[in-house]
Amino acid sequence: MSNKETKAQGQPGAAGQSPAAEVKTAMAGFLSDIKTLHDDINSRLQQQEERMTMLDRKSLTTSRPALAAAADFDAPHQKAFEAYVRTGDDDGLRGLELEGKALNTAVAGDGGYLVDPVTAGNIASVLASTASVRAIANVVNVEATSYDVLIDHGDVGTGWATETGAVTETSTPTIERIAIQLHELSALPKASQRLLDDSAFDIEAWLAGRIADKFARAEADAFINGDGTDKPTGFLTHPNVANDSWAWGSLGYVATGTSGGFDATNPADAIVDLVYALDAEYRSGATFVMNSKVAGNVRKMKDLDGRFLWSDGLAAGEPARLMGYPVLIAEDMPDIAADATPIAFGNFAAGYTVAERPDTRILRDPFSAKPHVLFYATKRVGGDVSDFAAIKLLKLSVS
């Protein structure tokens, strides 16, 4: 290469730089632009991620599952209630406010303190799952001292009309009013102070179990046999008459034809007659109610083709069935005896109503049974027949 060509290659460009330097400068600028773009993209992605995180947090807060939200919300009440039952310290309960409303049981003279929602929920779940008419009845929560049920057991008059003919006046329906009074149900479990001082002892679960057990047994008997004096009115305490002579205010019965038992030849006939004594409008939701001894006799019955009327539940927790209808085993139903009514069949969701206050109250008494602590638990509950046409009885009698 000549000296002239060499000098030409080393001469500076228009900007005073050699071509090699220009390329180097351009490359550096390009890399700088790429880095700036990269940093800008990363910054935007980070901002977008932060916005999405904030939205997720808001979404989780507003759409938190009901049970979780309730658990967080009820935690102060539960903590204050535990302090009260363990030590008698009621400062937390006196000052506690739920949704801006102070508890209306701030003094013991007003009946004690409301149990915390977790304990109340445990009690309610036990009551609902026990072998009681409550499990199949219509259960309503009220704040008053009574609950009124209005029953229209008469048909509104109807008629056919023509375009030009006079319209005949229809009859007025018959309305029955049934007032269900609420009564105070109480339980009095006790525990030693030493046991209460043990932090590992689950006081809420223990208290809920004891209270629910007492409540369940008292309710189960009252809903069947209660006389209505300071307790619910049981459906068996209402007058019963032969179904052919049935009238409102009484329960119709079907007789087995044998005093104190079933027919020796066709014992299952009485069960069939009982089922079809109930109107079709009630049968679709009907249930048999009987105790274990009676169930032991009934489950041996067969139809004329030799098939058992009784069938056990196919899945765990599913009730047994008699002629295809579920069976509730209620131990407070009568045993087999002359003129007894040991089997009821009906739509109890329509035929029997349980009315109750939703709250349970606790009053701690560390003095009456030293060294034990008594817990006086109360709730208000009532029950009565709300539709006398919805329940039929089987009577072990000749007629």
DRENMARSE-406511 format. One line per field, with one value per residue (C-alpha): x negated, y negated, z; residue in one letter. Coordinates in Angstrom, 3 decimals. Layout:
BEGIN
xx = X:...
yy = Y:...
zz = Z:...
resn = A:...
***
This chain:
BEGIN
xx = 0.000:-1.361:-2.055:0.746:3.334:2.140:2.573:6.022:7.157:5.888:7.503:10.284:13.956:16.386:16.740:13.039:12.963:11.524:14.016:13.041:13.717:17.053:18.109:17.018:18.949:22.064:21.879:21.543:24.567:26.563:25.648:26.585:29.971:30.511:29.660:31.994:34.789:34.078:34.153:37.375:39.031:37.923:39.249:42.624:42.846:42.022:44.697:47.226:46.347:46.773:50.182:51.262:50.071:52.124:55.185:54.697:54.504:57.669:59.397:58.364:59.552:62.956:63.615:62.219:64.166:67.009:65.671:62.197:63.560:65.884:63.040:60.917:63.896:64.920:61.405:61.685:65.013:63.627:60.533:62.582:65.046:62.217:60.766:64.175:64.857:61.304:60.758:63.975:62.346:65.193:63.448:62.951:66.620:67.839:65.795:66.225:68.034:69.155:69.861:70.032:72.737:71.936:73.033:76.425:75.477:72.824:74.120:74.700:78.148:79.227:78.693:74.950:72.775:73.271:71.053:68.574:69.717:67.411:68.826:72.367:71.794:70.543:73.645:75.957:74.287:74.621:78.293:78.981:77.315:78.934:81.767:84.445:87.532:85.490:83.600:86.750:88.871:89.149:86.632:86.914:84.864:86.782:85.977:89.410:90.844:93.244:93.668:96.974:97.765:100.657:102.149:104.694:106.264:109.329:109.490:110.207:113.491:113.158:115.590:115.869:116.889:118.284:117.720:121.235:122.495:122.557:119.601:120.531:118.982:116.393:116.077:113.623:110.585:110.181:107.049:105.700:103.247:100.873:98.753:95.548:94.213:90.479:89.297:85.946:83.847:80.898:77.870:75.430:72.105:69.257:65.452:62.677:60.678:57.494:58.763:59.686:56.185:54.662:54.000:53.918:57.524:59.878:62.492:64.650:64.978:65.651:68.269:69.986:70.142:71.605:74.167:75.215:75.647:77.931:79.885:80.308:81.717:84.146:85.304:85.739:88.124:90.052:90.682:92.429:93.874:93.689:96.842:96.313:95.780:92.355:91.337:92.291:95.506:94.824:96.840:97.951:99.590:102.257:105.501:105.505:108.599:109.339:108.275:111.763:112.989:110.019:110.554:108.198:106.581:105.984:103.784:105.356:104.335:104.549:105.278:103.367:106.490:104.719:104.410:100.772:99.343:99.611:101.821:100.390:101.047:100.313:98.497:97.220:100.738:100.902:97.741:99.171:102.429:100.483:98.570:101.687:103.585:101.352:102.420:100.280:99.168:97.335:96.032:93.223:91.346:92.577:90.514:91.221:90.413:90.006:87.623:85.085:87.255:90.120:87.714:86.422:89.936:90.797:87.657:88.695:91.912:92.351:94.901:97.061:94.231:91.792:89.789:88.701:90.335:87.183:83.939:80.758:79.046:76.676:74.151:72.687:74.973:77.938:81.067:82.732:85.921:89.298:91.403:88.987:89.404:86.591:86.764:85.758:84.867:86.077:85.710:88.375:91.140:93.346:92.602:95.012:97.956:101.739:103.244:99.757:98.836:95.224:94.935:95.515:95.445:95.611:94.034:92.564:91.128:94.740:96.250:93.949:92.181:89.262:88.799:85.675:83.532:80.214:78.068:76.842:75.782:73.345:73.152:70.058:70.581:67.375:69.044:71.952:69.980:66.430:63.838:65.750:66.977:70.557:71.557:75.235:76.082:79.462:81.261:84.889:86.725:90.297:92.063:95.546:97.562:98.034:100.126:102.298:102.929:99.232:98.684:100.387:99.941:100.062:102.025:101.689:105.391:108.366:109.993
yy = 0.000:-3.448:-6.208:-8.248:-5.516:-5.095:-8.772:-8.689:-5.958:-7.850:-11.169:-12.357:-12.296:-15.180:-15.330:-15.330:-11.609:-8.732:-6.195:-3.671:-6.189:-7.076:-3.438:-3.109:-6.212:-5.080:-1.663:-3.212:-5.408:-2.441:-0.386:-3.319:-3.584:0.158:-0.091:-3.051:-1.148:1.940:-0.105:-1.783:1.567:2.972:-0.118:0.179:3.877:3.221:0.511:2.818:5.605:3.228:2.146:5.762:6.610:3.756:4.891:8.451:7.268:5.233:8.160:10.504:8.031:7.434:10.983:12.774:15.974:15.380:17.777:16.251:12.732:13.712:15.356:12.171:10.016:12.192:12.613:9.734:11.077:14.592:13.408:11.303:14.151:16.599:14.198:13.942:17.683:18.470:15.718:13.739:10.681:8.987:5.718:6.844:7.739:4.527:2.381:4.487:3.002:4.930:2.889:-0.213:1.199:1.995:5.385:5.083:7.648:5.579:6.306:9.660:8.566:8.495:12.240:12.620:12.124:13.270:16.209:15.530:16.370:19.382:21.004:20.056:21.618:24.843:25.026:24.380:27.033:29.664:28.826:29.048:32.450:34.187:36.703:34.119:32.795:29.603:31.388:31.673:28.782:25.207:23.228:19.428:16.798:14.011:11.080:10.901:13.014:14.842:15.799:15.810:18.322:17.571:20.620:20.462:23.914:23.031:22.702:19.327:19.641:19.986:20.148:20.144:16.914:16.135:12.997:11.673:13.569:12.219:13.124:15.070:13.794:16.227:17.375:15.884:18.011:19.203:17.920:19.518:17.674:19.706:17.844:19.644:18.362:18.402:19.923:19.810:22.933:23.226:25.403:25.334:27.021:26.697:26.952:26.646:23.431:25.477:26.816:23.307:22.068:24.634:22.682:25.926:26.658:25.675:23.919:22.836:26.347:27.837:25.232:25.508:29.298:29.298:26.598:28.141:31.567:30.190:28.020:30.825:33.332:30.811:29.600:33.071:34.090:30.789:30.748:34.114:34.194:30.603:29.317:25.678:24.530:22.850:25.055:25.661:27.514:31.006:32.277:35.380:33.264:32.035:34.047:36.922:38.259:40.932:39.582:39.976:37.522:35.168:31.450:28.497:28.300:32.042:34.647:37.459:41.039:44.385:47.384:50.650:52.684:54.394:53.001:52.467:53.867:54.537:56.959:60.450:61.389:58.199:55.823:53.652:52.653:50.070:48.391:48.191:46.750:44.150:42.974:42.467:40.810:37.806:35.570:35.714:32.098:33.052:36.504:35.292:33.853:36.247:38.108:40.964:40.302:43.152:44.374:47.198:49.891:49.233:49.055:52.509:53.888:51.977:52.878:56.555:55.861:57.097:56.428:59.137:59.989:60.612:57.388:55.416:52.009:50.729:49.890:48.555:45.431:46.072:43.428:42.400:39.977:40.708:41.668:45.034:45.140:46.716:47.135:44.696:41.952:40.965:42.063:39.850:41.833:39.722:41.549:39.419:40.970:43.476:47.193:49.850:49.970:50.063:46.894:45.396:43.348:44.458:43.495:40.097:39.417:35.966:32.984:31.392:28.455:27.421:29.038:27.945:24.634:23.957:20.274:19.126:16.172:16.565:15.649:17.777:16.066:17.124:16.033:17.134:18.153:18.931:18.860:21.296:24.547:23.865:24.970:25.384:22.634:22.820:21.482:20.573:20.717:19.594:19.182:18.587:21.128:22.162:24.674:25.796:27.416:24.909:27.035:29.775:31.296:31.967:34.631:38.009:40.598:44.379:45.549:49.051:49.565:51.430:48.265
zz = 0.000:-0.897:1.580:-0.051:0.584:4.164:4.866:3.262:5.630:8.700:7.773:10.151:9.076:8.865:12.636:13.146:13.922:12.048:10.616:13.287:16.032:14.456:14.476:18.088:19.080:17.203:18.842:22.294:21.649:20.410:23.485:25.704:23.999:24.420:28.149:28.589:26.842:28.977:32.190:31.094:30.345:33.720:35.475:33.763:34.557:38.207:38.415:36.773:39.216:42.174:40.883:40.428:43.935:45.381:43.429:44.642:48.231:47.858:46.205:48.990:51.588:50.036:48.899:51.930:52.659:55.108:57.702:57.665:57.845:60.660:62.526:62.360:63.267:66.224:67.632:70.178:71.460:71.698:73.575:75.983:76.549:77.304:79.861:81.520:81.806:82.945:85.501:85.809:84.223:82.374:81.508:77.919:77.505:79.117:76.757:73.664:70.707:67.676:64.553:66.687:68.969:72.584:73.896:75.568:78.214:79.931:83.427:85.047:86.160:82.538:82.259:81.829:78.775:75.216:74.385:71.621:68.065:67.775:70.911:69.891:66.469:68.063:70.262:67.309:65.153:67.888:68.427:64.699:64.367:67.342:67.120:67.826:66.089:65.648:62.859:60.726:62.034:60.811:62.905:63.024:64.869:66.581:68.857:70.503:73.333:71.016:67.397:65.534:62.808:60.462:58.760:55.961:56.201:54.171:50.409:48.890:47.003:43.254:40.370:36.625:34.941:31.503:29.513:30.029:33.066:36.632:38.844:41.957:45.186:46.534:50.131:52.616:53.586:57.185:58.920:62.101:64.330:66.487:69.035:70.042:73.350:74.034:77.323:79.094:78.708:81.088:81.731:84.631:83.798:86.273:86.203:88.767:88.867:88.519:85.211:84.058:84.943:82.572:79.364:77.352:78.313:75.472:77.573:74.629:73.200:76.643:77.496:74.109:74.386:77.899:77.162:73.852:75.461:78.191:75.776:73.236:75.732:77.242:73.830:72.373:75.128:75.171:71.404:71.779:75.310:76.590:78.274:77.295:80.908:81.035:78.136:74.484:73.644:72.331:69.402:71.347:74.046:71.645:71.500:69.027:67.291:64.713:61.363:59.922:62.593:62.400:62.995:63.336:66.774:67.054:65.402:63.440:64.171:62.403:64.651:64.275:65.103:67.991:71.505:72.410:69.200:65.468:63.613:63.935:60.292:58.381:60.738:57.878:56.830:59.601:58.328:54.831:56.173:58.161:55.104:53.032:55.863:55.218:52.337:49.208:49.590:52.801:51.886:49.628:52.621:55.309:57.915:60.336:64.011:66.527:69.213:68.903:70.497:68.115:65.179:66.140:65.686:62.545:60.651:60.737:58.848:55.266:52.582:50.990:48.585:51.417:50.958:54.005:54.392:56.105:54.290:55.828:54.501:51.621:52.719:56.055:57.845:55.608:57.585:57.323:55.270:55.834:52.699:51.068:53.695:56.103:59.742:62.677:65.782:68.731:72.044:73.729:71.615:73.503:73.690:72.483:74.890:74.853:73.329:72.860:69.778:69.262:65.580:64.004:60.293:58.825:57.183:60.299:58.377:57.880:60.962:63.799:64.348:66.687:67.541:69.371:70.259:68.417:71.430:74.335:77.566:80.251:83.867:85.802:89.439:91.383:94.836:94.976:94.485:95.660:94.612:91.368:89.076:87.809:84.395:84.181:80.485:79.185:75.890:74.957:72.824:72.099:69.924:68.944:66.191:63.395:61.006:62.507:59.075:58.480:61.184:61.650:64.418:64.609:67.656:69.082:69.681:68.333:67.003
resn = M:S:N:K:E:T:K:A:Q:G:Q:P:G:A:A:G:Q:S:P:A:A:E:V:K:T:A:M:A:G:F:L:S:D:I:K:T:L:H:D:D:I:N:S:R:L:Q:Q:Q:E:E:R:M:T:M:L:D:R:K:S:L:T:T:S:R:P:A:L:A:A:A:A:D:F:D:A:P:H:Q:K:A:F:E:A:Y:V:R:T:G:D:D:D:G:L:R:G:L:E:L:E:G:K:A:L:N:T:A:V:A:G:D:G:G:Y:L:V:D:P:V:T:A:G:N:I:A:S:V:L:A:S:T:A:S:V:R:A:I:A:N:V:V:N:V:E:A:T:S:Y:D:V:L:I:D:H:G:D:V:G:T:G:W:A:T:E:T:G:A:V:T:E:T:S:T:P:T:I:E:R:I:A:I:Q:L:H:E:L:S:A:L:P:K:A:S:Q:R:L:L:D:D:S:A:F:D:I:E:A:W:L:A:G:R:I:A:D:K:F:A:R:A:E:A:D:A:F:I:N:G:D:G:T:D:K:P:T:G:F:L:T:H:P:N:V:A:N:D:S:W:A:W:G:S:L:G:Y:V:A:T:G:T:S:G:G:F:D:A:T:N:P:A:D:A:I:V:D:L:V:Y:A:L:D:A:E:Y:R:S:G:A:T:F:V:M:N:S:K:V:A:G:N:V:R:K:M:K:D:L:D:G:R:F:L:W:S:D:G:L:A:A:G:E:P:A:R:L:M:G:Y:P:V:L:I:A:E:D:M:P:D:I:A:A:D:A:T:P:I:A:F:G:N:F:A:A:G:Y:T:V:A:E:R:P:D:T:R:I:L:R:D:P:F:S:A:K:P:H:V:L:F:Y:A:T:K:R:V:G:G:D:V:S:D:F:A:A:I:K:L:L:K:L:S:V:S
***
